[in-house]
Amino acid sequence: MVGTMAVCSGAKRMDWRGWSWLAISLALFMALAACQARQTQVESSPIDERPEETELLVLDQPAVIVDENALPPEELTPYGVAAPGVKRIALLLPLTGQHADLGQAMADAAALALFDINSPDLELIVRDTEGTAMGAEIAARDVVAANPDLIVGPLFATDVEAVSRVARQAGINMISLSSDRRAAINGAYIMGLDPFQQVDRVVGYAAEQGYTRFATLAPGGSFGSQMVQAFRDAAQLHGVEVVGVSFYDPASQDLADVVRGFTSYDGRRAALNAQIAELQAQNDEVSRAAIERLETMEVAGTLDFDALFLPESGAELRTLAGYLSFYGVDPGSVRILGLSSWEDPSLLTEPGLAGAWFATTPADRREWFFTRFEETYGEEAPRLATLTYDAVALAAALMRNGVSGDFSDAALTDWRGFGGVEGLFRFKTSGVPERGLAVVEIERSGFRIVSPAPTSFAGPVISWLELK
């Protein structure tokens, strides 16, 4: 059945678990009928106007065929045989288990991309990884039987190695949804927002603005170590000095002593008291005025650094920012630097992060997607849903734009790059994405772009937001 899934405004979200290629026909026919009924009540919606030409094949367990004699031979397999000229994308997501809600929403985003771009010769197979490495490998081996032209997923870096091994053996390219560049192995491209590039962008911008002495306070463990290495690499590349690196236990309930030592608070406090004592000994009008001014200060002297990178987020970041303010790190004299996870409205009222900078993708396109998702499904999209939208839209755009007609390495690493809801990007041959990132400043009134994201790599960009 071609084009039977019509996604209409306010449509109920699909439950992708347990679908077979036989059962999907009736469900999608009913979805279409519901959309058509809704059209008698409203003039139109952007999605309802799409030509119904995209085939969607959703699978979890193999189909149960009751009457095999009633079916042509090629339909005796769980996946059937793709029509001539049709390209198949296998989408591997956690549809059950701890992350089922996220996986379901990401599958919804993939379906939305298919209908937005409307590539008539593209077919989507959705398979449950159960959120585990073993489940991901089983899912990969299962979908290989469908002879897909591209695999999108899995979501977690721990699952990628098993899936990429299966994909490589089958000669199928793969776009994982991980942000861990270590997942770019065995020919797997990664779609996630690479934090290494975020660090390079924000450190580079700070260096351009005249900051020269950089420090970092990072959580212990693998992620913190990676971020410190990215920080050192960026500092070297942009010609600035790293004057301090310190780690803390992310499981600690009290970071006060860590921050107190990192900021040399005791020494700076002692220096302030010594200045006050010296002025008191002079006991003149000028000294008394100076003492009055110093007594309003917490510490004296300057910090070793004028820029501080904090690879942290959420409640932990707010805790750190509070301690930094308490121990005399003034946002007016020290520029705080961070990651895209800082695009969090709860951080706008944190005094210790006033004026902080972080690198992220352009917000306007993401906001367009979030609005579209909510209008379509009646629920808010999780942040990671943009990744499946862009990955599936990339494949649809390649098909529709007639650029290559395939998903080869040459097509996926097109130097011109792509433009999606996460902005400009292109894949390097290493599998890591190069993205066009903006630098954003935290202000009490909101997030302000201080350095816009580039819109091209000096050439025409393949953008699905223009194709939809």
Secondary structure as a PSIPRED ss2 file (coil, helix, strand):
# PSIPRED VFORMAT (PSIPRED V4.0)

   1 M C   1.000  0.000  0.000
   2 V C   1.000  0.000  0.000
   3 G C   1.000  0.000  0.000
   4 T C   1.000  0.000  0.000
   5 M C   1.000  0.000  0.000
   6 A C   1.000  0.000  0.000
   7 V C   1.000  0.000  0.000
   8 C C   1.000  0.000  0.000
   9 S C   1.000  0.000  0.000
  10 G C   1.000  0.000  0.000
  11 A C   1.000  0.000  0.000
  12 K C   1.000  0.000  0.000
  13 R C   1.000  0.000  0.000
  14 M C   1.000  0.000  0.000
  15 D C   1.000  0.000  0.000
  16 W C   1.000  0.000  0.000
  17 R C   1.000  0.000  0.000
  18 G C   1.000  0.000  0.000
  19 W C   1.000  0.000  0.000
  20 S C   1.000  0.000  0.000
  21 W C   1.000  0.000  0.000
  22 L C   1.000  0.000  0.000
  23 A H   0.000  1.000  0.000
  24 I H   0.000  1.000  0.000
  25 S H   0.000  1.000  0.000
  26 L H   0.000  1.000  0.000
  27 A H   0.000  1.000  0.000
  28 L H   0.000  1.000  0.000
  29 F H   0.000  1.000  0.000
  30 M H   0.000  1.000  0.000
  31 A H   0.000  1.000  0.000
  32 L H   0.000  1.000  0.000
  33 A H   0.000  1.000  0.000
  34 A H   0.000  1.000  0.000
  35 C H   0.000  1.000  0.000
  36 Q H   0.000  1.000  0.000
  37 A H   0.000  1.000  0.000
  38 R H   0.000  1.000  0.000
  39 Q H   0.000  1.000  0.000
  40 T C   1.000  0.000  0.000
  41 Q C   1.000  0.000  0.000
  42 V C   1.000  0.000  0.000
  43 E C   1.000  0.000  0.000
  44 S C   1.000  0.000  0.000
  45 S C   1.000  0.000  0.000
  46 P C   1.000  0.000  0.000
  47 I C   1.000  0.000  0.000
  48 D C   1.000  0.000  0.000
  49 E C   1.000  0.000  0.000
  50 R C   1.000  0.000  0.000
  51 P C   1.000  0.000  0.000
  52 E C   1.000  0.000  0.000
  53 E C   1.000  0.000  0.000
  54 T C   1.000  0.000  0.000
  55 E E   0.000  0.000  1.000
  56 L E   0.000  0.000  1.000
  57 L E   0.000  0.000  1.000
  58 V E   0.000  0.000  1.000
  59 L C   1.000  0.000  0.000
  60 D C   1.000  0.000  0.000
  61 Q C   1.000  0.000  0.000
  62 P C   1.000  0.000  0.000
  63 A C   1.000  0.000  0.000
  64 V C   1.000  0.000  0.000
  65 I C   1.000  0.000  0.000
  66 V C   1.000  0.000  0.000
  67 D C   1.000  0.000  0.000
  68 E H   0.000  1.000  0.000
  69 N H   0.000  1.000  0.000
  70 A H   0.000  1.000  0.000
  71 L C   1.000  0.000  0.000
  72 P C   1.000  0.000  0.000
  73 P H   0.000  1.000  0.000
  74 E H   0.000  1.000  0.000
  75 E H   0.000  1.000  0.000
  76 L H   0.000  1.000  0.000
  77 T C   1.000  0.000  0.000
  78 P C   1.000  0.000  0.000
  79 Y C   1.000  0.000  0.000
  80 G C   1.000  0.000  0.000
  81 V C   1.000  0.000  0.000
  82 A C   1.000  0.000  0.000
  83 A C   1.000  0.000  0.000
  84 P C   1.000  0.000  0.000
  85 G C   1.000  0.000  0.000
  86 V C   1.000  0.000  0.000
  87 K E   0.000  0.000  1.000
  88 R E   0.000  0.000  1.000
  89 I E   0.000  0.000  1.000
  90 A E   0.000  0.000  1.000
  91 L E   0.000  0.000  1.000
  92 L E   0.000  0.000  1.000
  93 L E   0.000  0.000  1.000
  94 P C   1.000  0.000  0.000
  95 L C   1.000  0.000  0.000
  96 T C   1.000  0.000  0.000
  97 G C   1.000  0.000  0.000
  98 Q C   1.000  0.000  0.000
  99 H C   1.000  0.000  0.000
 100 A H   0.000  1.000  0.000
 101 D H   0.000  1.000  0.000
 102 L H   0.000  1.000  0.000
 103 G H   0.000  1.000  0.000
 104 Q H   0.000  1.000  0.000
 105 A H   0.000  1.000  0.000
 106 M H   0.000  1.000  0.000
 107 A H   0.000  1.000  0.000
 108 D H   0.000  1.000  0.000
 109 A H   0.000  1.000  0.000
 110 A H   0.000  1.000  0.000
 111 A H   0.000  1.000  0.000
 112 L H   0.000  1.000  0.000
 113 A H   0.000  1.000  0.000
 114 L H   0.000  1.000  0.000
 115 F H   0.000  1.000  0.000
 116 D H   0.000  1.000  0.000
 117 I H   0.000  1.000  0.000
 118 N C   1.000  0.000  0.000
 119 S C   1.000  0.000  0.000
 120 P C   1.000  0.000  0.000
 121 D C   1.000  0.000  0.000
 122 L E   0.000  0.000  1.000
 123 E E   0.000  0.000  1.000
 124 L E   0.000  0.000  1.000
 125 I E   0.000  0.000  1.000
 126 V E   0.000  0.000  1.000
 127 R E   0.000  0.000  1.000
 128 D E   0.000  0.000  1.000
 129 T C   1.000  0.000  0.000
 130 E C   1.000  0.000  0.000
 131 G C   1.000  0.000  0.000
 132 T C   1.000  0.000  0.000
 133 A H   0.000  1.000  0.000
 134 M H   0.000  1.000  0.000
 135 G H   0.000  1.000  0.000
 136 A H   0.000  1.000  0.000
 137 E H   0.000  1.000  0.000
 138 I H   0.000  1.000  0.000
 139 A H   0.000  1.000  0.000
 140 A H   0.000  1.000  0.000
 141 R H   0.000  1.000  0.000
 142 D H   0.000  1.000  0.000
 143 V H   0.000  1.000  0.000
 144 V H   0.000  1.000  0.000
 145 A C   1.000  0.000  0.000
 146 A C   1.000  0.000  0.000
 147 N C   1.000  0.000  0.000
 148 P C   1.000  0.000  0.000
 149 D C   1.000  0.000  0.000
 150 L E   0.000  0.000  1.000
 151 I E   0.000  0.000  1.000
 152 V E   0.000  0.000  1.000
 153 G C   1.000  0.000  0.000
 154 P C   1.000  0.000  0.000
 155 L C   1.000  0.000  0.000
 156 F C   1.000  0.000  0.000
 157 A H   0.000  1.000  0.000
 158 T H   0.000  1.000  0.000
 159 D H   0.000  1.000  0.000
 160 V H   0.000  1.000  0.000
 161 E H   0.000  1.000  0.000
 162 A H   0.000  1.000  0.000
 163 V H   0.000  1.000  0.000
 164 S H   0.000  1.000  0.000
 165 R H   0.000  1.000  0.000
 166 V H   0.000  1.000  0.000
 167 A H   0.000  1.000  0.000
 168 R H   0.000  1.000  0.000
 169 Q H   0.000  1.000  0.000
 170 A H   0.000  1.000  0.000
 171 G C   1.000  0.000  0.000
 172 I C   1.000  0.000  0.000
 173 N E   0.000  0.000  1.000
 174 M E   0.000  0.000  1.000
 175 I E   0.000  0.000  1.000
 176 S E   0.000  0.000  1.000
 177 L C   1.000  0.000  0.000
 178 S C   1.000  0.000  0.000
 179 S C   1.000  0.000  0.000
 180 D C   1.000  0.000  0.000
 181 R H   0.000  1.000  0.000
 182 R H   0.000  1.000  0.000
 183 A H   0.000  1.000  0.000
 184 A C   1.000  0.000  0.000
 185 I C   1.000  0.000  0.000
 186 N C   1.000  0.000  0.000
 187 G C   1.000  0.000  0.000
 188 A E   0.000  0.000  1.000
 189 Y E   0.000  0.000  1.000
 190 I E   0.000  0.000  1.000
 191 M C   1.000  0.000  0.000
 192 G C   1.000  0.000  0.000
 193 L C   1.000  0.000  0.000
 194 D C   1.000  0.000  0.000
 195 P H   0.000  1.000  0.000
 196 F H   0.000  1.000  0.000
 197 Q H   0.000  1.000  0.000
 198 Q H   0.000  1.000  0.000
 199 V H   0.000  1.000  0.000
 200 D H   0.000  1.000  0.000
 201 R H   0.000  1.000  0.000
 202 V H   0.000  1.000  0.000
 203 V H   0.000  1.000  0.000
 204 G H   0.000  1.000  0.000
 205 Y H   0.000  1.000  0.000
 206 A H   0.000  1.000  0.000
 207 A H   0.000  1.000  0.000
 208 E H   0.000  1.000  0.000
 209 Q C   1.000  0.000  0.000
 210 G C   1.000  0.000  0.000
 211 Y C   1.000  0.000  0.000
 212 T C   1.000  0.000  0.000
 213 R E   0.000  0.000  1.000
 214 F E   0.000  0.000  1.000
 215 A E   0.000  0.000  1.000
 216 T E   0.000  0.000  1.000
 217 L E   0.000  0.000  1.000
 218 A E   0.000  0.000  1.000
 219 P E   0.000  0.000  1.000
 220 G C   1.000  0.000  0.000
 221 G C   1.000  0.000  0.000
 222 S H   0.000  1.000  0.000
 223 F H   0.000  1.000  0.000
 224 G H   0.000  1.000  0.000
 225 S H   0.000  1.000  0.000
 226 Q H   0.000  1.000  0.000
 227 M H   0.000  1.000  0.000
 228 V H   0.000  1.000  0.000
 229 Q H   0.000  1.000  0.000
 230 A H   0.000  1.000  0.000
 231 F H   0.000  1.000  0.000
 232 R H   0.000  1.000  0.000
 233 D H   0.000  1.000  0.000
 234 A H   0.000  1.000  0.000
 235 A H   0.000  1.000  0.000
 236 Q H   0.000  1.000  0.000
 237 L H   0.000  1.000  0.000
 238 H C   1.000  0.000  0.000
 239 G C   1.000  0.000  0.000
 240 V C   1.000  0.000  0.000
 241 E E   0.000  0.000  1.000
 242 V E   0.000  0.000  1.000
 243 V E   0.000  0.000  1.000
 244 G E   0.000  0.000  1.000
 245 V E   0.000  0.000  1.000
 246 S E   0.000  0.000  1.000
 247 F E   0.000  0.000  1.000
 248 Y E   0.000  0.000  1.000
 249 D C   1.000  0.000  0.000
 250 P C   1.000  0.000  0.000
 251 A C   1.000  0.000  0.000
 252 S C   1.000  0.000  0.000
 253 Q C   1.000  0.000  0.000
 254 D C   1.000  0.000  0.000
 255 L C   1.000  0.000  0.000
 256 A H   0.000  1.000  0.000
 257 D H   0.000  1.000  0.000
 258 V H   0.000  1.000  0.000
 259 V H   0.000  1.000  0.000
 260 R H   0.000  1.000  0.000
 261 G H   0.000  1.000  0.000
 262 F H   0.000  1.000  0.000
 263 T C   1.000  0.000  0.000
 264 S C   1.000  0.000  0.000
 265 Y H   0.000  1.000  0.000
 266 D H   0.000  1.000  0.000
 267 G H   0.000  1.000  0.000
 268 R H   0.000  1.000  0.000
 269 R H   0.000  1.000  0.000
 270 A H   0.000  1.000  0.000
 271 A H   0.000  1.000  0.000
 272 L H   0.000  1.000  0.000
 273 N H   0.000  1.000  0.000
 274 A H   0.000  1.000  0.000
 275 Q H   0.000  1.000  0.000
 276 I H   0.000  1.000  0.000
 277 A H   0.000  1.000  0.000
 278 E H   0.000  1.000  0.000
 279 L H   0.000  1.000  0.000
 280 Q H   0.000  1.000  0.000
 281 A H   0.000  1.000  0.000
 282 Q H   0.000  1.000  0.000
 283 N C   1.000  0.000  0.000
 284 D C   1.000  0.000  0.000
 285 E H   0.000  1.000  0.000
 286 V H   0.000  1.000  0.000
 287 S H   0.000  1.000  0.000
 288 R H   0.000  1.000  0.000
 289 A H   0.000  1.000  0.000
 290 A H   0.000  1.000  0.000
 291 I H   0.000  1.000  0.000
 292 E H   0.000  1.000  0.000
 293 R H   0.000  1.000  0.000
 294 L H   0.000  1.000  0.000
 295 E C   1.000  0.000  0.000
 296 T C   1.000  0.000  0.000
 297 M C   1.000  0.000  0.000
 298 E C   1.000  0.000  0.000
 299 V C   1.000  0.000  0.000
 300 A C   1.000  0.000  0.000
 301 G C   1.000  0.000  0.000
 302 T C   1.000  0.000  0.000
 303 L C   1.000  0.000  0.000
 304 D C   1.000  0.000  0.000
 305 F C   1.000  0.000  0.000
 306 D C   1.000  0.000  0.000
 307 A E   0.000  0.000  1.000
 308 L E   0.000  0.000  1.000
 309 F E   0.000  0.000  1.000
 310 L C   1.000  0.000  0.000
 311 P C   1.000  0.000  0.000
 312 E C   1.000  0.000  0.000
 313 S C   1.000  0.000  0.000
 314 G H   0.000  1.000  0.000
 315 A H   0.000  1.000  0.000
 316 E H   0.000  1.000  0.000
 317 L H   0.000  1.000  0.000
 318 R H   0.000  1.000  0.000
 319 T H   0.000  1.000  0.000
 320 L H   0.000  1.000  0.000
 321 A H   0.000  1.000  0.000
 322 G H   0.000  1.000  0.000
 323 Y H   0.000  1.000  0.000
 324 L H   0.000  1.000  0.000
 325 S H   0.000  1.000  0.000
 326 F H   0.000  1.000  0.000
 327 Y C   1.000  0.000  0.000
 328 G C   1.000  0.000  0.000
 329 V C   1.000  0.000  0.000
 330 D C   1.000  0.000  0.000
 331 P C   1.000  0.000  0.000
 332 G C   1.000  0.000  0.000
 333 S C   1.000  0.000  0.000
 334 V C   1.000  0.000  0.000
 335 R E   0.000  0.000  1.000
 336 I E   0.000  0.000  1.000
 337 L E   0.000  0.000  1.000
 338 G E   0.000  0.000  1.000
 339 L C   1.000  0.000  0.000
 340 S H   0.000  1.000  0.000
 341 S H   0.000  1.000  0.000
 342 W H   0.000  1.000  0.000
 343 E C   1.000  0.000  0.000
 344 D C   1.000  0.000  0.000
 345 P H   0.000  1.000  0.000
 346 S H   0.000  1.000  0.000
 347 L H   0.000  1.000  0.000
 348 L C   1.000  0.000  0.000
 349 T C   1.000  0.000  0.000
 350 E C   1.000  0.000  0.000
 351 P H   0.000  1.000  0.000
 352 G H   0.000  1.000  0.000
 353 L H   0.000  1.000  0.000
 354 A C   1.000  0.000  0.000
 355 G C   1.000  0.000  0.000
 356 A C   1.000  0.000  0.000
 357 W E   0.000  0.000  1.000
 358 F E   0.000  0.000  1.000
 359 A E   0.000  0.000  1.000
 360 T E   0.000  0.000  1.000
 361 T C   1.000  0.000  0.000
 362 P C   1.000  0.000  0.000
 363 A H   0.000  1.000  0.000
 364 D H   0.000  1.000  0.000
 365 R H   0.000  1.000  0.000
 366 R H   0.000  1.000  0.000
 367 E H   0.000  1.000  0.000
 368 W H   0.000  1.000  0.000
 369 F H   0.000  1.000  0.000
 370 F H   0.000  1.000  0.000
 371 T H   0.000  1.000  0.000
 372 R H   0.000  1.000  0.000
 373 F H   0.000  1.000  0.000
 374 E H   0.000  1.000  0.000
 375 E H   0.000  1.000  0.000
 376 T H   0.000  1.000  0.000
 377 Y H   0.000  1.000  0.000
 378 G C   1.000  0.000  0.000
 379 E C   1.000  0.000  0.000
 380 E C   1.000  0.000  0.000
 381 A C   1.000  0.000  0.000
 382 P C   1.000  0.000  0.000
 383 R C   1.000  0.000  0.000
 384 L C   1.000  0.000  0.000
 385 A H   0.000  1.000  0.000
 386 T H   0.000  1.000  0.000
 387 L H   0.000  1.000  0.000
 388 T H   0.000  1.000  0.000
 389 Y H   0.000  1.000  0.000
 390 D H   0.000  1.000  0.000
 391 A H   0.000  1.000  0.000
 392 V H   0.000  1.000  0.000
 393 A H   0.000  1.000  0.000
 394 L H   0.000  1.000  0.000
 395 A H   0.000  1.000  0.000
 396 A H   0.000  1.000  0.000
 397 A H   0.000  1.000  0.000
 398 L H   0.000  1.000  0.000
 399 M H   0.000  1.000  0.000
 400 R H   0.000  1.000  0.000
 401 N H   0.000  1.000  0.000
 402 G C   1.000  0.000  0.000
 403 V C   1.000  0.000  0.000
 404 S C   1.000  0.000  0.000
 405 G C   1.000  0.000  0.000
 406 D C   1.000  0.000  0.000
 407 F C   1.000  0.000  0.000
 408 S C   1.000  0.000  0.000
 409 D H   0.000  1.000  0.000
 410 A H   0.000  1.000  0.000
 411 A H   0.000  1.000  0.000
 412 L H   0.000  1.000  0.000
 413 T C   1.000  0.000  0.000
 414 D C   1.000  0.000  0.000
 415 W C   1.000  0.000  0.000
 416 R C   1.000  0.000  0.000
 417 G C   1.000  0.000  0.000
 418 F E   0.000  0.000  1.000
 419 G E   0.000  0.000  1.000
 420 G E   0.000  0.000  1.000
 421 V C   1.000  0.000  0.000
 422 E C   1.000  0.000  0.000
 423 G E   0.000  0.000  1.000
 424 L E   0.000  0.000  1.000
 425 F E   0.000  0.000  1.000
 426 R E   0.000  0.000  1.000
 427 F E   0.000  0.000  1.000
 428 K C   1.000  0.000  0.000
 429 T C   1.000  0.000  0.000
 430 S C   1.000  0.000  0.000
 431 G C   1.000  0.000  0.000
 432 V C   1.000  0.000  0.000
 433 P E   0.000  0.000  1.000
 434 E E   0.000  0.000  1.000
 435 R E   0.000  0.000  1.000
 436 G C   1.000  0.000  0.000
 437 L C   1.000  0.000  0.000
 438 A E   0.000  0.000  1.000
 439 V E   0.000  0.000  1.000
 440 V E   0.000  0.000  1.000
 441 E E   0.000  0.000  1.000
 442 I E   0.000  0.000  1.000
 443 E E   0.000  0.000  1.000
 444 R C   1.000  0.000  0.000
 445 S C   1.000  0.000  0.000
 446 G E   0.000  0.000  1.000
 447 F E   0.000  0.000  1.000
 448 R E   0.000  0.000  1.000
 449 I E   0.000  0.000  1.000
 450 V E   0.000  0.000  1.000
 451 S E   0.000  0.000  1.000
 452 P C   1.000  0.000  0.000
 453 A C   1.000  0.000  0.000
 454 P C   1.000  0.000  0.000
 455 T C   1.000  0.000  0.000
 456 S C   1.000  0.000  0.000
 457 F C   1.000  0.000  0.000
 458 A C   1.000  0.000  0.000
 459 G C   1.000  0.000  0.000
 460 P C   1.000  0.000  0.000
 461 V C   1.000  0.000  0.000
 462 I E   0.000  0.000  1.000
 463 S E   0.000  0.000  1.000
 464 W H   0.000  1.000  0.000
 465 L H   0.000  1.000  0.000
 466 E H   0.000  1.000  0.000
 467 L H   0.000  1.000  0.000
 468 K C   1.000  0.000  0.000
